[in-house]
Amino acid sequence: MELAWWILFLPLAAFLIISLVTWPNRKLSGIVTVTAIGLSAVCAITTLVRVLARSQHEAYSWEAVWHWLTVGPVQIDFGILVDPLAAIMAVAVTVVSFFIQLYSTAYMKGDEGYSRYFAFMALFTFSMLGIVLANNFLMIYVFWELVGLCSYLLIGYWYFKPSAAAAAKKAFVVTRFGDFGFLLGVLLLFYYVGGFGYGQVMGAIEAGSIPAVGVTVCAILVFCGAIGKSAQFPLHVWLPDAMEGPTPVSALIHAATMVAAGVYMVARTYGLFFASEHAMLVVAYIGGITAFLAASMAMAQSRMKRIIAYSTCSHLAYMMMALGVGGYTAGVFHLIMHCFFKALLFLCAGSVMMLYFHEENIWRMGGLYRFMKLTAICMIIAGLSNVGLFPFAGFFSKDEILVAAKMSGHMDLYILGTLVAFFTAIYTFRLIFVVFFGPRSEWSPVAHGHGHDDHDHGHHELPDIGNPRPSKINLSEAVNPVERARSDRHLGKEPWTVAVPLTVLAFFAVVAGFVGWPGLHGGFSSYIHFGHGEHHAGWDMPTVIVSHLVVLVGIGIAWAIYGKRKTAADPLTEMLGPIFRLFERKYYFDEIYLWFIRKFVDAGAAVLAWFEENIFTGVFANGIGALLMETGRVLRLFQSGWVQRYALILFLGMLVLLVIVLGEPSLTVAVGGVIK
């Protein structure tokens, strides 16, 4: 199992090599990252095979510990833990990251920060692997913060764009709220247990050393970290802005690293949550609420990456809901399957942007299937897996979550999850139908200065199109045939470094789900399960049938609305009216938070600023300082350094004392007695 160290440190080695040696050589820097993460993936696969082979006979885990320091009676260790959960997640992270890095060599070609990009991507992968392999709460928290730092660096990769810099700061600040709760939870656990190890904490819970209220509070505080990192309500607002980074960064964040870290952390420390019924309910209902909010918001977005980002948020919430209702296997299985088809969705979106003049607004596209068939087919596969149709990977895990919610008795969450599946079908195929099969838009890339000759694959300076509402223009009359022909001629084909990742990930999106086939000997549930409190009774045919009917109806509605549209306007705008506006404006969460900040945070800061300026600075600092300065000026008269003045002061003092003594007979007698 010593290969586990190589899994972790090969990406770190790539970061150090690029930073210290290959920085000036862009191409070599890319090769270093791709090679290092590829070797890490090989080590992860080998480790997984060994772990599963040993786990067939008994519950197997391997742990290596390094003693770091001792503070009084407390010993702090760093180490790695390899068990089926860690091994499977390590494979998902490294394999997905490898194909994203390979894809990046084409997507980032010509970018001035090419070496910097691959250095940060290697560090990002290392940070996530640290979370996966950590064996204690302190170590997972250290890598947790490192993941946040890497996301900040990569979301704001094009720091010269104000929108990218603002998005990076927003993601960093918003997630800090959740991370603060996580830190408090870790410290509270240390207070109760006296250590940070997973085994120590679980042993203390089983022994009853932590009171029930303490377990609940610790679990909810730890879950705060997952709320921030996995963009769960109410800290989900950073997610759409994070799309300002390069598309491969979005793919890595949403498929295998940052947002997946929250779900993995809950699964990794599941014993803590399972010990508190109240904590489980918090996880389940936060997940259910977030899934609905994110899915509804995705239906009204116009940017490809934002639609997929909200899809990620919704699916992560699905996983949280599963873990909250006791569906441990279902939640973890969906996490693994989601890595493949969500990475594929983002890379397909990046392929469209790369080939179509880096345009992201779906209303400026249409009919692209005949120009980029491979990308279109892969995106359809990813979409079918995303909505959970048989036999695609998403079906096996998504339906298992619905079954877990139903069997646990949470019928409200089951109904909500079914409604989310309906929304997912609509927004997923809304994207596919508009981009690949809808009529060509009235917008011409050539006419707007995005022709091939002016295009640089690495320089992504796009117009800030926001979330525009397209006007109601008849498409057949609006397109200039000459401009359209010119732009069509410039549409190229996917390079092999794009085609290979898309093809392989599409393969996983089709077949990977079969490892979770109910009743399969040696299948996923044979290795990933949690005690006897879990609901995994296989398929529930009524649930499967209802789920498929809902999804098929959603796809049919998407085709009826978008497959044969005649105008560039979103028909849902008129069909849903103010509800569509609510979805489009993301339930006004940004506006509400901004209002709260201006009314309360800024007002509170103004009061504290006045108090600091007038009380602390004015009274204590300036007032006392001025008094001391004046005192110093007076005392300085007696400390001039002139011996003559000192002698004069001494003489005058003795004269004053003599006058006082002679003026008081009693003092004269006393002094005389002392002299005698």
C-alpha positions, 0 to 999 in steps of 0.5 A: 500500500506504499503506492498511496504515498505516490498517489498523493505526492506525484501531483505535488512533485509536478507543482514543485518541478514547474515552479522551480524548473520548467516555468519558462518552458510552457509545453514541458510544464504541461507534459510534467503535469499530465505525466505526473497525474497520469502516473498518480492515476496508475498508482490509484488504480493499482491500489484500488485493485489491491484494496478490493482484493483484500476487502473480499475476505474482511473489512480492510483498511491501511493506515500510515502515521507520521508523528508531527509534534507533541504539545503537553499531553497532546500528540498531533499526527499526520498520516494517510488512510486507505480503505475502499472509500478512499481508494475508489475516490482516489481513482475517480479524482486522478482519472478525471483530473488526468483527462482534464489536464490532457484536454487542457493542453489544447484548450489553453494553447497559446495562453501566456500563463500556461505554466502557471495554469498547470502548476496550479492544476497539479497543486489543486489535484494534490490538495483534493487527494490530501482530503481523500487520503487524510486520516484525521480531522486536522489533516483534512482541515489543512488540505480543505483550506489548501483546496480553497486557496487553489480554487481562488487561484484558478477561478481568478486565473485571468486576474486581469478581468475584473469579473474573474477577480471578483468571482475568485474573491467571492468564492473565497469569502463565502466559503470562509463562513462554512470553513469557520464552522468546520474549524469550530467543529474540529476544535470542539471534537478535540475538546471532547476527545483529546485528539483528531483521529477519525478512529479516536472520534468514532471510538469516543462516540461509541463509548458515549464519551461525547454527550448527545447534544455535543455530537449534534453540535459537532456534526452540524458545525463540521457540516458547515464546511460541506455547505460552503465547499459543496455550494449548498443553501445558503452558501451556494451563491459563489458557484455561478460566478466561479465559471469565470475561470477556464472551462477545464478548471470548472470541470475539475472543480465541479467533477472531482475536487472542490465541490466534491470535497464536501460530500466526501467529507460527510461520507468519510466522517459518516459515523459522526453524523449517523450518531445524531438523528438531528444532524442527519435531518439537517443534512437531508433537508439542506440537500433537498432544498438546495437540489430544488433551488439549483435545478429551478435556477438552471432552467432560466440561465443562458450561459452553458457553464452556468447551466451545468454549474447549477446542475452540479449544485443540484446533484451534490444536493442529491448526494447530501439528501441521500446521506441524510436519509441513510442512503450511504451507498447511494450517495457515495455511488452518485458522487463517483458516477457524477465525476465522470458525466459532469466532467464530460458535460463541462468538457463538451461545453468547453469544446463548443466554446473553443470551436465556436469562437469562445462563445458561451451564450446558448442563444447565439448558437444553434444547429451546431450538431453538423459541425461538431458531431463528436462533441454533440454525441458526447454531450447527449450521452452526458445529458442522458446520464445527468438525467438518469435514464437507463442504462447510463451511469446516472440512472443507477445512482440517482434512482438508488437515492430516490429509493433510499429517500422513499424507504426511509419514510421521508416521502416529502424528500422523495417527492422533491427529488422526483420533481428535481429529476423532472427539472433536470430533464428540462434544463439539460435538454434545453441546453442540448436542443438549443445549442446543437439542434435548434435553428441558427441564431441571428448573431454572427461571430464574424460580424461581431469580430470573433472570426477565426483569423482574430481568434486566439485559443488561449486569450479568452477576452469575451464580451460580458454578455451577462444573462441576456434575454434574446429578443423575439426575432424571426431566425429565418429572416435575421441571419445574413447568409454571407456572414453565416457562411463565413462563420461556418467555414471557420468551425473546426474539428476537435483535436485529439487531445480533446477527442480522447478525453471526451470519448473515454469519459463518454464510455464511463458515462455509459458503462460505469453504472453497471458496477452498482447493479443491485445484487451484483457479487463484488459490486459497489455496495459490497465494498461501500456500505455503512453498518445496518442503518443503511437502506439499500434494497436494490431497485424498487420498480415503481420508483424506477418507472415513475422516475423514467416517466418523469424524465421522459416527460421532461425531455419531451417538454424540452423538445416541444418548447425548444426543438422547434422554436421559431424565435430567439426568445426563451418561450419559458419567459412568457409561459412562466412569467414572473416565476421565470424571472425569479428563476433567472434572478436566482431567487434574488439571493445575491440582491438579498445578501448585498442588501444585508451587507449594506444595511447591517454589515456596512452600518455595523462597520461604520459604528465600529469605525466611529468608535475606533476613531473617536473613542480608542483613537481619539480618547485613548490613543490621542488623548492619553498620548497628548497627556503623556507628551505634555507631562514629558515636556514638563519633566524635560525641564528637570532633565536638561543635562545641565549640572548647574541646573541640577545643583540649583534645584537641589539647593532650592529643594533643601531650602524649601525643606528647611523653611517647612521644618523651621515653620513647624515647631513640632517638626523642629523638635522631631528633627532635632531628636533624630539628629541627636 
